[in-house]
Amino acid sequence: MSVFVDTSAFMIILDGSAAEHQLALRIWNDAVKQGETLISTNYVVVETISLVQRRFGLTAVQLFLDRVLPLLELQWIESTIHAEAISMLRTANLRDLSLVDCVSFAIMRRLRISDAMAFDRHFEQQGFTCLR
């Protein structure tokens, strides 16, 4: 089974003080142990690195790059997915819905992935199952 991993999950996994840290860590560890294919995008990676660097510093970025990134199957976004996401963002017209989220939704639909490791309500609003 394939599971999409969102920035929100990475941030909670890396933030030991987050309320849902233990839950996120359990979901991550279970997925890795069960051999799930953990899928994300280069857009999510850029967003995650930016947030991790700002909140936790460069040591945490190195941890993410060295220990988390190698476990992912990255989808590199081409122009058709980018354009689809831009259209979705414009149509949704929601201030708190990001282009990165829209790209994630487009990739999940293209790859027929229904499960997400995400702590972002937009995934459920788009009809995906957030692992809990």
N, C-alpha and C positions, 0 to 999 in steps of 0.2 A: 504494500500500500504506500502511496505517496502522501506526504503531509507538507503543506506550504508553511513556511516560517516567516513571520512578520517582524518588523522592527520592535513592535510592542513586546513581543515575547523575548527577544534578545535583551532588551533593556531591563525587563523584570528579572531575567535570569542573572544578569550581571550586577544587579542592585540588590545586595543582601539585605538591605533595610526595607525593600518594597513589601507591601502587605501580602502580595501573591507570590513572593519569591519561592517559597517551598513548593507550592503547587506547580509553578512554571518549571522548576528544576526537576520535579518528579516526572512531569509530562515529557520533558526533554530526554531525561535519562531512560525512561521507558521506551521512547521512540528509537533511541540509539541502540538499546539492548535488543529490541525486537527487529532490528534491521530495516526499519522504515526508511524509505527514500525521503530525505529532507531537502525540500526544494525551496529556493528563494530566487531573487533577481539581483542583478547588479545595482538596480535602483535602491532596493532595500539595503544592500551592503553599504552604499554611499551614505544613505540616510543614517544608518546605524553607526558607522564610523564617526560621522559628524557629531551625533548626539553623545556617543561614548566619550569622545575626546573632550567635548565641552563639559560634561558632567563628572567624569571620572579620571580623565587624564590619559597621557600617552601609554602608560604601562597597561592600562585596561584595553586600549586599542591593540597593543601587541598581543595580549591574551586572546582577544577576539580573533585576530588575524591568524595566530598560531594554533589555537586549540578549537575554535568553533568553525571558522571558514572552511577548513579542509573536510569537514563532515557534510558539507552542503553540495548539492547539485545545483549549480547556478544557471539560471536562464538569462542570457544576454538579450536585451530588448532591442528589437529592430524597429524601423520606422513605422511599420503598419500597426504594431501594438502601441507604440507611442501615440500615434494619431488616434487610435481607438480610445485610449485613455484620456487624451485631451478632450475628445468629444463627450465622453462620459462625465468628465469633470465639469464641463460647461453645462451639460444637461442637468446634472444633479444640483448645481448652483448652491452648494453648501459650503459655508466658510471653513468648517473643520474637516472636510474631506480633502485629502491630499492627492496630488498627481501620483505619488508613489502608491497609495492605496488603489487608485484606479488601474494602474499598471498591474498590480498584484491580482486584482479581480479578473482582468483580461487574460492574464497568463493562466490563472486557475481554471477559467472556463475553457481556454484553448487546450489545456492538458487534461481536462476533465477531473480536476482535483476538487473534492468536496470538503476535505478536512483541513483546518488551519490551526496552527499553533499561534494564536493571536489573542491579545487582550484589548481589542479595538472593536467596539460595537458595530462598526460599519461592515465587518465581515459577516456577522449574523444578519444584518439588515439586507445584505446582498444575497442571502440564502445559503451561505456556507456554514458548516458546523465548526464551532470553536471547541477544541479539545479542552476538557476540564477535569 
